[in-house]
């Protein structure tokens, strides 16, 4: 039985990384809610108060958005900073480009193609 290389993969296989990431996100978010609920209940009990749903949701959403803000700012800085430094031509990006170009030139010469013109050498 031959497998058609142009056949679309099943949905679960095509999006497996997104599904696993989404599952881990939901599990960690539920764990955050659970442990925050336990901590807020204990804090309310220490002060002789009863925890209300409004207090819980306000605290839970505030801590969620604080966490997301710090993580997204870090991620944006890493992505934007790397793109900016690459655009400016940092020494690491120039070295990498030069090495890749040298390897491609060597491969072209092996195949009998002049790297400067792209024409086959005779």
Rosetta blueprint (number, residue, H / E / L):
1 X L
2 X L
3 X L
4 X L
5 X L
6 X L
7 X L
8 X L
9 X L
10 X L
11 X H
12 X H
13 X H
14 X H
15 X L
16 X H
17 X H
18 X H
19 X H
20 X H
21 X H
22 X H
23 X H
24 X H
25 X H
26 X H
27 X H
28 X H
29 X H
30 X H
31 X H
32 X H
33 X H
34 X H
35 X H
36 X H
37 X H
38 X H
39 X H
40 X H
41 X H
42 X H
43 X H
44 X H
45 X H
46 X H
47 X L
48 X L
49 X L
50 X L
51 X L
52 X L
53 X H
54 X H
55 X H
56 X H
57 X H
58 X H
59 X H
60 X H
61 X H
62 X H
63 X H
64 X H
65 X H
66 X H
67 X H
68 X H
69 X H
70 X H
71 X H
72 X H
73 X H
74 X H
75 X H
76 X H
77 X H
78 X H
79 X H
80 X H
81 X H
82 X H
83 X H
84 X H
85 X H
86 X H
87 X H
88 X H
89 X L
90 X L
91 X H
92 X H
93 X H
94 X H
95 X H
96 X H
97 X H
98 X H
99 X H
100 X H
101 X H
102 X H
103 X H
104 X H
105 X H
106 X H
107 X H
108 X H
109 X H
110 X H
111 X L
112 X L
113 X E
114 X L
115 X L
116 X L
117 X L
118 X L
119 X L
120 X E
121 X L
122 X L
